[in-house]
Amino acid sequence: MADRQATAPPRVTFLLDVDNTLLDNDAAKTDIAAALVSLLGDADADRFWQFYEEVRHDEGMVNVPLTLARFEHATGMESDRARRFALADLLMGVPYGHYLYPGALATIAHLRRLGRVAILSDGDPTFQPSKIWRAGLDAAVEGYVLVFDHKEDHLDEVIAAFPADHYVLVDDKPGILVRVRERITVPLTTVFVRQGKYAVSDPDAASSADLSIPTIADLIAYDPDSLITASQRPAT
C-alpha cells in the first residue's frame, strides 16, 4: 500500500469524467455503429440505436446492457445463440484504450503529483466500470473510481470517499458542471473541457465553468494554486 497515493487528505482532489473528457466516446460510437451494420444489417442496426435512445430517455443515462436486453427480446435474437454472442462480444469488448485522447494518461500522471486523482463517471454499474478498466483508466488512478447513475446526486458520497480541502471537477458536460456547482458545499473549481459534441452544440458552454480548456492535455499547464484561484474569478 505504500506506493498508493498519499493517505492523508490532500489539498486538492481532482475528479475526472470519462466520456469525451479522457476518451473520445464520439469516435468510439462511430466505430461501433459501423460494426453493428456489418453484423446486423442496416435495419436492425437502426433498431438497436432506437432502443439505445429509448433507454437513455427512460433511465436518464446510457445503459448498454439494458439496451442489449431490450433489443434481443424485441428482435427474437434470444434464440439465435451465435448472433447473440457476437453482438455481446462486439459491445462489451470495445478496446477503449484506443480511444484515449492524446495526453490523457500523461495528464493523470501530472495531476497525481499535485493531489489525489479519481474518476467520477456517470453510467450503468456494469458497462461503465468495464469501459474504464478496458481503457486503462482504473490502473492510471490506482482504482480510485466511482460510477453513479447521476453523479450530481451523490456528492456527499464523493466527498466522503475522497476528502480534500478543495475539489477540481473536470467534465465535458456543461449541465453537470452547473448542477454540481449549485449543490456542492465544499470549495470547488469546475473545468470545462471543450471536447465532444457539447463543445460543438453549445458555443456558450464555456461560461458554465470556472475554467475552460480546449483539450484534457491542456490541464498539464495548471498547478493547484492557479486552479484554486480560478474558482474565485469570473468564468472564462
SERO-4910 file (N, C-alpha, C, O; in steps of 0.05 Angstrom, whole numbers):
BEGIN
 pado doro    nc1    nc2    nc3   cac1   cac2   cac3    cc1    cc2    cc3    oc1    oc2    oc3
  Met    A     16    -24      0      0      0      0     17     25      0      6     47     -4
  Ala    A     43     23      4     60     46      6     62     61    -20     67     85    -20
  Asp    A     58     48    -43     61     61    -68     35     74    -78     35     87    -99
  Arg    A     14     73    -62    -11     86    -69     -8    116    -64     11    125    -51
  Gln    A    -28    132    -73    -28    160    -68    -29    165    -38    -38    147    -23
  Ala    A    -20    188    -29    -18    194     -1    -45    189     13    -66    196      3
  Thr    A    -43    177     37    -68    170     52    -78    194     67   -102    195     73
  Ala    A    -62    214     73    -71    238     87    -89    254     67    -83    255     43
  Pro    A   -110    267     77   -127    283     59   -110    303     44    -97    320     56
  Pro    A   -111    302     17    -95    321      1   -107    349      0   -131    353      6
  Arg    A    -91    367     -7   -101    395    -10   -122    396    -32   -142    409    -30
  Val    A   -116    381    -54   -134    382    -77   -141    353    -86   -123    336    -87
  Thr    A   -166    348    -92   -174    323   -105   -186    330   -132   -203    347   -135
  Phe    A   -175    317   -153   -184    321   -180   -205    299   -187   -199    275   -184
  Leu    A   -228    307   -196   -250    288   -203   -253    290   -233   -263    310   -244
  Leu    A   -245    269   -247   -245    269   -276   -267    252   -288   -271    229   -280
  Asp    A   -282    264   -306   -302    250   -322   -287    231   -342   -263    233   -345
  Val    A   -302    214   -355   -290    195   -374   -298    202   -403   -281    210   -419
  Asp    A   -324    198   -410   -332    201   -438   -329    229   -448   -341    248   -437
  Asn    A   -314    232   -470   -308    257   -483   -292    276   -464   -290    300   -470
  Thr    A   -282    266   -442   -263    281   -425   -236    267   -426   -216    280   -432
  Leu    A   -235    242   -419   -210    227   -421   -208    210   -446   -187    205   -457
  Leu    A   -231    201   -456   -231    185   -481   -252    195   -500   -273    206   -492
  Asp    A   -246    192   -526   -263    202   -547   -286    183   -552   -285    165   -569
  Asn    A   -307    186   -536   -330    168   -537   -346    172   -564   -358    153   -573
  Asp    A   -345    196   -575   -359    201   -600   -346    184   -622   -360    171   -638
  Ala    A   -320    183   -623   -306    167   -643   -311    137   -639   -315    122   -658
  Ala    A   -311    128   -613   -317    101   -607   -345     93   -617   -349     72   -628
  Lys    A   -364    111   -612   -392    105   -620   -394    103   -650   -409     87   -660
  Thr    A   -379    120   -665   -380    118   -694   -370     91   -704   -381     79   -722
  Asp    A   -348     82   -692   -337     56   -700   -356     33   -692   -358     13   -707
  Ile    A   -368     35   -669   -387     15   -660   -411     14   -680   -420     -8   -687
  Ala    A   -420     37   -688   -443     38   -707   -436     24   -733   -453      9   -744
  Ala    A   -412     28   -743   -404     14   -768   -403    -16   -764   -411    -31   -781
  Ala    A   -392    -25   -741   -390    -53   -735   -418    -66   -732   -422    -89   -740
  Leu    A   -437    -51   -720   -464    -61   -718   -477    -65   -745   -492    -85   -749
  Val    A   -473    -47   -763   -484    -50   -790   -473    -76   -803   -488    -91   -816
  Ser    A   -447    -80   -800   -434   -104   -811   -446   -130   -799   -450   -150   -813
  Leu    A   -452   -129   -773   -462   -153   -760   -492   -157   -764   -501   -179   -769
  Leu    A   -507   -135   -762   -537   -137   -761   -551   -129   -786   -574   -137   -791
  Gly    A   -537   -114   -803   -551   -102   -826   -562    -74   -818   -565    -68   -794
  Asp    A   -569    -59   -838   -578    -31   -833   -603    -30   -816   -605    -14   -797
  Ala    A   -623    -46   -822   -649    -44   -808   -646    -50   -778   -656    -35   -761
  Asp    A   -633    -73   -772   -631    -80   -743   -611    -61   -729   -614    -56   -705
  Ala    A   -591    -52   -743   -573    -32   -730   -589     -7   -723   -584      4   -701
  Asp    A   -606      2   -741   -623     25   -734   -641     19   -710   -645     36   -693
  Arg    A   -651     -5   -709   -668    -12   -686   -652    -12   -660   -662     -4   -639
  Phe    A   -628    -22   -662   -611    -21   -638   -608      7   -627   -611     12   -603
  Trp    A   -602     26   -645   -599     54   -636   -625     66   -626   -625     85   -610
  Gln    A   -647     57   -637   -673     66   -627   -677     58   -598   -686     73   -581
  Phe    A   -670     33   -592   -671     23   -564   -651     37   -547   -657     43   -523
  Tyr    A   -628     43   -557   -607     58   -543   -618     85   -533   -614     92   -510
  Glu    A   -630     99   -552   -641    126   -545   -665    123   -526   -669    140   -508
  Glu    A   -681    102   -530   -704     98   -513   -695     93   -484   -707    104   -465
  Val    A   -675     76   -480   -664     71   -454   -652     96   -442   -656    101   -418
  Arg    A   -637    111   -458   -625    136   -447   -647    155   -438   -643    168   -418
  His    A   -669    156   -452   -691    173   -443   -704    162   -418   -709    178   -399
  Asp    A   -708    136   -417   -722    124   -393   -704    125   -368   -714    131   -346
  Glu    A   -678    121   -372   -660    119   -349   -646    145   -343   -634    148   -321
  Gly    A   -646    163   -361   -631    188   -358   -602    185   -362   -586    202   -355
  Met    A   -594    162   -374   -565    157   -379   -564    134   -399   -583    120   -404
  Val    A   -540    130   -411   -535    107   -428   -533     82   -411   -519     82   -391
  Asn    A   -546     61   -420   -544     35   -406   -543     13   -427   -563      4   -438
  Val    A   -518      5   -434   -514    -13   -456   -526    -41   -450   -539    -52   -468
  Pro    A   -522    -53   -426   -534    -79   -422   -565    -79   -424   -576    -98   -434
  Leu    A   -578    -58   -414   -607    -56   -416   -615    -53   -445   -635    -65   -454
  Thr    A   -601    -37   -460   -606    -34   -488   -604    -60   -503   -622    -68   -519
  Leu    A   -583    -75   -497   -579   -101   -509   -601   -120   -502   -611   -135   -520
  Ala    A   -610   -121   -477   -632   -139   -469   -658   -132   -484   -672   -150   -493
  Arg    A   -665   -106   -485   -689    -98   -499   -688   -105   -529   -708   -114   -540
  Phe    A   -665   -100   -541   -662   -105   -569   -665   -135   -575   -679   -143   -594
  Glu    A   -651   -151   -560   -652   -180   -565   -680   -191   -561   -689   -209   -576
  His    A   -694   -181   -541   -721   -191   -536   -740   -182   -559   -756   -198   -569
  Ala    A   -737   -158   -568   -755   -147   -589   -750   -160   -616   -768   -163   -632
  Thr    A   -725   -168   -621   -718   -179   -647   -718   -210   -648   -713   -221   -669
  Gly    A   -723   -222   -625   -722   -251   -624   -694   -263   -625   -691   -287   -629
  Met    A   -674   -246   -620   -647   -256   -621   -640   -274   -598   -619   -288   -599
  Glu    A   -656   -274   -578   -651   -291   -555   -648   -321   -562   -634   -336   -549
  Ser    A   -661   -328   -585   -659   -356   -594   -637   -361   -614   -632   -384   -622
  Asp    A   -623   -340   -622   -601   -342   -641   -575   -339   -626   -564   -318   -623
  Arg    A   -565   -362   -616   -543   -362   -597   -518   -349   -609   -505   -333   -596
  Ala    A   -511   -357   -633   -486   -347   -646   -487   -317   -650   -468   -303   -644
  Arg    A   -509   -308   -660   -512   -279   -666   -513   -263   -640   -502   -241   -638
  Arg    A   -526   -274   -620   -528   -260   -594   -501   -258   -581   -494   -236   -571
  Phe    A   -485   -279   -582   -458   -278   -571   -440   -258   -586   -424   -244   -574
  Ala    A   -443   -258   -612   -427   -240   -628   -433   -211   -622   -415   -194   -621
  Leu    A   -459   -205   -618   -467   -177   -611   -457   -169   -584   -446   -147   -580
  Ala    A   -459   -187   -564   -450   -181   -538   -419   -177   -538   -409   -159   -524
  Asp    A   -405   -193   -553   -376   -191   -554   -368   -165   -567   -349   -152   -559
  Leu    A   -383   -156   -588   -377   -131   -601   -380   -108   -581   -363    -90   -580
  Leu    A   -402   -107   -567   -407    -84   -549   -391    -85   -524   -382    -64   -514
  Met    A   -387   -108   -512   -373   -110   -486   -343   -112   -489   -329   -112   -469
  Gly    A   -334   -115   -514   -305   -118   -518   -291    -95   -533   -270    -99   -543
  Val    A   -304    -72   -534   -292    -49   -548   -265    -42   -535   -264    -39   -510
  Pro    A   -244    -40   -550   -218    -33   -539   -216     -3   -533   -203     12   -549
  Tyr    A   -227      6   -512   -230     34   -507   -203     48   -502   -201     72   -504
  Gly    A   -182     33   -496   -156     45   -494   -147     58   -520   -130     76   -519
  His    A   -157     48   -543   -150     60   -568   -162     88   -572   -154    103   -590
  Tyr    A   -182     95   -556   -197    120   -559   -189    141   -538   -202    162   -537
  Leu    A   -169    136   -522   -160    156   -503   -150    181   -519   -137    178   -539
  Tyr    A   -157    204   -508   -148    229   -521   -117    231   -518   -106    221   -498
  Pro    A   -104    243   -537    -75    247   -534    -69    262   -508    -81    283   -502
  Gly    A    -50    252   -493    -42    264   -468    -60    258   -444    -54    268   -422
  Ala    A    -80    241   -447    -98    235   -425    -83    222   -402    -86    231   -379
  Leu    A    -68    202   -407    -53    188   -386    -31    205   -374    -26    205   -350
  Ala    A    -18    221   -391      2    240   -381    -10    261   -363      2    269   -344
  Thr    A    -34    270   -370    -48    289   -353    -54    277   -326    -50    290   -305
  Ile    A    -64    253   -325    -69    239   -300    -44    237   -283    -44    243   -259
  Ala    A    -22    229   -296      4    227   -282     13    253   -270     23    255   -248
  His    A      9    275   -286     16    301   -276     -1    309   -252      9    319   -232
  Leu    A    -27    305   -254    -45    313   -233    -40    297   -207    -44    307   -185
  Arg    A    -32    272   -210    -26    256   -187     -2    267   -171      1    261   -147
  Arg    A     15    282   -184     37    295   -169     27    319   -154     41    330   -137
  Leu    A      3    329   -160     -8    352   -147    -28    346   -125    -33    363   -107
  Gly    A    -40    323   -126    -61    315   -107    -72    288   -113    -60    273   -129
  Arg    A    -95    282   -102   -108    257   -109   -123    260   -135   -135    281   -141
  Val    A   -123    239   -151   -138    238   -176   -158    215   -175   -150    192   -169
  Ala    A   -183    221   -181   -203    200   -181   -221    203   -206   -224    225   -217
  Ile    A   -231    180   -216   -251    180   -237   -278    183   -224   -285    168   -206
  Leu    A   -294    202   -235   -322    205   -226   -339    206   -251   -339    225   -266
  Ser    A   -353    184   -256   -366    180   -282   -396    174   -278   -404    161   -258
  Asp    A   -412    183   -297   -439    174   -299   -440    148   -316   -423    144   -333
  Gly    A   -460    131   -310   -463    107   -326   -476     84   -311   -480     86   -287
  Asp    A   -482     63   -326   -494     40   -312   -472     24   -298   -448     27   -304
  Pro    A   -479      9   -277   -459     -3   -260   -445    -27   -272   -427    -38   -259
  Thr    A   -452    -35   -296   -439    -58   -309   -421    -49   -331   -397    -55   -330
  Phe    A   -431    -35   -351   -416    -28   -374   -395     -7   -368   -372     -9   -378
  Gln    A   -402     14   -353   -384     37   -350   -359     29   -335   -337     37   -343
  Pro    A   -360     14   -313   -335      5   -300   -318    -12   -318   -294    -10   -318
  Ser    A   -331    -28   -335   -316    -45   -354   -302    -28   -374   -279    -33   -381
  Lys    A   -316     -7   -384   -303     12   -403   -279     25   -390   -258     27   -403
  Ile    A   -282     34   -366   -260     48   -352   -236     29   -349   -213     38   -352
  Trp    A   -241      4   -342   -220    -15   -338   -206    -21   -365   -182    -22   -367
  Arg    A   -222    -25   -387   -211    -32   -413   -195     -8   -424   -177    -12   -441
  Ala    A   -202     16   -416   -187     39   -426   -161     43   -411   -144     59   -419
  Gly    A   -156     28   -389   -132     31   -373   -134     53   -353   -114     60   -341
  Leu    A   -158     65   -350   -161     87   -332   -162     79   -302   -154     94   -285
  Asp    A   -173     56   -297   -174     45   -270   -146     43   -259   -140     51   -236
  Ala    A   -128     32   -274   -100     29   -266    -86     56   -263    -70     60   -245
  Ala    A    -93     74   -281    -80    101   -281    -85    116   -255    -69    132   -247
  Val    A   -109    112   -243   -116    126   -218   -115    107   -194   -126    113   -173
  Glu    A   -103     84   -198    -99     64   -177   -126     56   -164   -127     53   -139
  Gly    A   -146     53   -180   -172     43   -170   -190     63   -158   -212     56   -149
  Tyr    A   -182     89   -158   -199    109   -147   -221    116   -167   -218    135   -182
  Val    A   -242    100   -168   -263    103   -188   -290    102   -175   -296     83   -159
  Leu    A   -308    121   -181   -336    120   -173   -353    123   -198   -348    141   -214
  Val    A   -373    106   -200   -392    108   -223   -420    109   -211   -428     92   -195
  Phe    A   -435    130   -219   -462    133   -209   -481    137   -233   -472    144   -255
  Asp    A   -507    132   -228   -526    138   -250   -526    168   -256   -527    175   -280
  His    A   -526    185   -235   -524    214   -239   -505    224   -217   -513    226   -194
  Lys    A   -481    231   -225   -461    238   -205   -469    262   -187   -461    263   -164
  Glu    A   -484    281   -198   -491    304   -182   -510    298   -160   -514    314   -142
  Asp    A   -522    274   -160   -540    265   -138   -525    250   -116   -537    241    -97
  His    A   -499    248   -119   -483    232   -100   -459    247    -89   -439    234    -83
  Leu    A   -461    273    -87   -438    289    -79   -429    283    -50   -405    284    -44
  Asp    A   -448    277    -32   -440    271     -5   -422    246     -4   -403    244     11
  Glu    A   -429    227    -21   -414    202    -22   -386    207    -34   -366    195    -25
  Val    A   -385    224    -54   -360    231    -67   -341    244    -47   -318    237    -45
  Ile    A   -352    263    -32   -335    278    -12   -326    259     10   -304    261     20
  Ala    A   -344    241     18   -337    222     39   -315    202     30   -297    195     45
  Ala    A   -316    195      4   -296    176     -6   -269    189    -11   -249    176     -8
  Phe    A   -270    215    -20   -245    229    -27   -244    256    -13   -247    276    -26
  Pro    A   -239    256     13   -237    281     28   -214    299     18   -193    288     12
  Ala    A   -219    325     17   -198    344      9   -206    372     18   -228    377     25
  Asp    A   -186    390     16   -192    418     22   -205    432     -1   -221    451      2
  His    A   -199    422    -26   -210    435    -50   -214    413    -71   -198    394    -73
  Tyr    A   -234    416    -87   -240    397   -109   -238    411   -136   -245    434   -139
  Val    A   -229    396   -155   -229    405   -183   -244    385   -200   -235    362   -203
  Leu    A   -267    393   -210   -284    375   -226   -280    381   -255   -283    404   -264
  Val    A   -272    361   -270   -265    364   -299   -286    348   -315   -288    323   -311
  Asp    A   -300    361   -333   -322    348   -348   -326    362   -374   -320    386   -378
  Asp    A   -338    347   -393   -345    359   -419   -374    367   -421   -383    378   -441
  Lys    A   -389    362   -399   -418    368   -399   -423    392   -382   -422    391   -358
  Pro    A   -430    415   -395   -434    439   -380   -457    437   -360   -456    449   -339
  Gly    A   -478    422   -366   -500    419   -348   -492    406   -322   -501    414   -300
  Ile    A   -474    387   -323   -465    374   -298   -448    393   -282   -451    394   -257
  Leu    A   -431    409   -295   -415    428   -280   -433    448   -265   -427    455   -243
  Val    A   -454    457   -278   -472    476   -266   -487    463   -242   -488    476   -221
  Arg    A   -497    439   -246   -512    426   -224   -494    419   -200   -503    422   -177
  Val    A   -470    411   -205   -452    405   -183   -445    431   -168   -445    431   -144
  Arg    A   -440    452   -183   -434    478   -170   -457    487   -152   -452    498   -131
  Glu    A   -481    482   -161   -505    490   -145   -509    474   -120   -519    484   -100
  Arg    A   -500    449   -121   -506    431    -99   -483    425    -79   -488    418    -56
  Ile    A   -459    429    -88   -436    422    -71   -432    443    -49   -437    466    -53
  Thr    A   -422    434    -26   -419    452     -3   -390    456      5   -384    467     26
  Val    A   -371    446    -12   -343    449     -6   -330    465    -29   -341    468    -50
  Pro    A   -306    476    -24   -292    491    -45   -288    475    -70   -279    452    -70
  Leu    A   -295    487    -93   -295    473   -118   -287    491   -141   -294    514   -142
  Thr    A   -271    480   -159   -265    492   -185   -276    474   -207   -271    450   -207
  Thr    A   -292    485   -225   -303    470   -247   -287    476   -272   -281    499   -279
  Val    A   -280    454   -287   -265    457   -311   -280    444   -334   -286    420   -334
  Phe    A   -286    460   -354   -300    451   -378   -279    444   -400   -263    461   -408
  Val    A   -279    419   -409   -261    410   -430   -276    411   -456   -297    398   -459
  Arg    A   -267    428   -475   -282    432   -500   -276    410   -520   -265    415   -541
  Gln    A   -284    386   -513   -282    362   -530   -310    350   -532   -326    351   -514
  Gly    A   -315    338   -555   -340    324   -558   -363    341   -567   -360    365   -573
  Lys    A   -387    329   -568   -410    342   -580   -420    366   -565   -431    384   -577
  Tyr    A   -416    368   -539   -427    390   -524   -412    416   -530   -423    438   -531
  Ala    A   -386    413   -535   -370    437   -543   -378    447   -570   -377    471   -575
  Val    A   -387    429   -587   -396    437   -614   -424    448   -614   -429    468   -627
  Ser    A   -442    436   -599   -470    443   -600   -477    468   -583   -497    481   -588
  Asp    A   -460    474   -564   -466    497   -546   -442    516   -545   -424    512   -529
  Pro    A   -441    536   -563   -418    554   -563   -414    570   -538   -393    581   -533
  Asp    A   -435    572   -521   -434    587   -496   -428    570   -472   -429    579   -449
  Ala    A   -421    544   -477   -418    525   -455   -395    533   -437   -396    527   -413
  Ala    A   -375    546   -447   -352    554   -431   -359    572   -407   -346    572   -387
  Ser    A   -381    587   -410   -389    605   -389   -400    590   -365   -404    603   -344
  Ser    A   -405    564   -367   -416    549   -345   -394    540   -325   -401    530   -304
  Ala    A   -369    545   -332   -347    534   -316   -329    557   -306   -328    579   -317
  Asp    A   -313    551   -285   -293    569   -275   -270    572   -295   -258    593   -298
  Leu    A   -265    550   -308   -242    549   -327   -251    532   -351   -264    512   -349
  Ser    A   -242    541   -375   -248    527   -400   -222    521   -414   -205    539   -418
  Ile    A   -218    496   -422   -193    488   -436   -200    473   -461   -220    459   -462
  Pro    A   -184    475   -482   -190    462   -507   -189    431   -506   -206    417   -517
  Thr    A   -169    420   -492   -165    391   -490   -157    383   -462   -149    400   -446
  Ile    A   -160    358   -456   -152    348   -430   -123    353   -424   -115    358   -402
  Ala    A   -106    351   -445    -77    354   -441    -70    382   -433    -49    386   -421
  Asp    A    -87    402   -439    -81    429   -430    -82    433   -400    -72    453   -390
  Leu    A    -93    414   -386    -93    415   -357    -65    413   -345    -61    421   -322
  Ile    A    -47    402   -360    -19    399   -350     -7    426   -344     12    427   -327
  Ala    A    -16    447   -357     -4    474   -353    -11    486   -326     -1    507   -319
  Tyr    A    -30    474   -311    -40    487   -287    -29    473   -262    -25    449   -261
  Asp    A    -24    490   -242    -16    479   -216    -40    483   -196    -59    497   -203
  Pro    A    -38    472   -172    -61    475   -153    -69    504   -148    -93    510   -146
  Asp    A    -49    521   -144    -56    549   -138    -72    562   -160    -91    576   -154
  Ser    A    -64    558   -185    -79    570   -207   -107    559   -210   -125    573   -217
  Leu    A   -110    533   -204   -136    521   -205   -154    530   -183   -178    535   -187
  Ile    A   -144    533   -159   -159    543   -137   -167    572   -142   -190    580   -137
  Thr    A   -149    588   -152   -155    616   -158   -176    619   -180   -192    638   -179
  Ala    A   -177    600   -198   -196    601   -220   -225    601   -210   -243    612   -223
  Ser    A   -230    588   -187   -257    587   -176   -265    614   -163   -288    617   -155
  Gln    A   -246    632   -161   -251    657   -147   -253    681   -166   -255    704   -157
  Arg    A   -252    675   -192   -254    697   -211   -276    690   -231   -285    668   -232
  Pro    A   -285    709   -248   -305    704   -268   -297    681   -286   -274    678   -293
  Ala    A   -317    665   -294   -312    643   -312   -300    653   -338   -307    674   -348
  Thr    A   -283    636   -350   -270    643   -376   -287    632   -399   -280    636   -422
***
